[in-house]
Amino acid sequence: MTPGQKNAGVTGVDYVKIDVQGVDFQVLKGMGDFIDSVKIIKIEVWFNEKEYENTTLFHEVMGYLLQRGMRLHNFPFLLHEPMNKLIWGDAIFVNKNI
């Protein structure tokens, strides 16, 4: 797809992985209504710390995806710091229609 093309005739996607160093939520929102045709999304999420300036925390990402018909499925990776403080990880969301 080149800049300016809208979906380039793609009608659905099975799996999207988003890990773009702190702007994951902006990429997610940039998908617009196309997100409705995605079956599975794996996205980097932050819980307590904002490593990057514009990082969105997990509860905001989850709220947005719930509104878009996605449901939390799993956390395949979580990073804890000393004293077991949860920092960040990967979250998998699945479209409620599959």
N, C-alpha and C positions, 0 to 999 in steps of 0.2 A: 504494500500500500504506500502510495506517495502522499506527501503533505497535500491536504485539500480533498483527497478522496474520502468519501463517506462509506465506510464498511467494505468497499470494493467488492460488493456482491456477496459477502460472507453473511450467512443467515444464522449461524450458531457456532459456538466453540465448546469443546469438551472441557478444556483445562487451561486456566490462566495462572501464571506465577508472577507475582509482583514483588520485587525486592530492589528498590531504587533509592537507597540511602536517604531515607527520611521524607521523601515526597510520595510515599506509597498511596496515601489517602487521596492526594490530588490526582494521581493516575487513575485510581478507582473511580472517582467522581467524573473524570474526563471520559470514561467509557459511556456515560449517558445511559440511554435506554438500551444500548447494546448489552449491558450487563444482564438483562433479563433473559438473554439467550445463552448465557454461560452456565455450564453444569457445575463446575468445580473451580473455586478460587483458592489459591494458596498465597498468603500475604504475610509479610513481616509486620509484627505488631509490637508496640512498646507499652509497658505497664506502669512504670513508676518514674522513669527518667526520660528526659528528652535529649537524646544524644545529638540530634540535629536540630537546627533552629526552628523549622516548621513541622516537626514531627507531630503527628496526631496520635493520641493515646488509644489503647485498645477499646475502651468503652465507646468511644466515638465511632470507630470503625465498625464495631459490632452493631451499634444502633443503626447506622446507615445501611449495612448489609441486611439486617432484619427487615427494614422498611422496603428493601428491594427484593424480598422473597428468598433470601439466602439464610441458611441455618448453620450454626457452628457445629462442626463435625469432630474436630480433633486438634490437638496441639502436637505435631510431630517433633518439635524441638522447643525447649524452653531453657533460657540461661538464667541462672541464679548467681548472685554475688555472695560473698561471705555473710554469714548469719541467715542464709537461705532467702535473701531478698530477691523477688522475681523482677527481672529487668526487661527482657524482650524475648521474643520467640517467633515461631511461624504458626499461623493459624490456618486451618482448612475449613472453608465454608462450602456447603452444598446447596444447590438450588432445590427449594422445597417441592418442585414439580417433577423431580426425578426419583 
